Amino acid sequence: MQNKRMNCYQCKHFYVTWDPMFPRGCRAFAFKSASLPSIVVFQSSGQPCMKFEQKQKK
């Protein structure tokens, strides 16, 4: 298991929402938040994000 912080901006499940209160979202876990989803996942579970998938390079 990795102990490093996940970079949501490099994850294919991350997206930017139109909601000014919750501008960051995760499609894998189906939620929006004010902070990065990986931080919310870590605070909730105590583990790094298990759904992180690197974006494909163009």
Helices and strands as residue ranges (DSSP letters): G 8-10, E 14-16, E 24-26, E 31-33, H 37-45
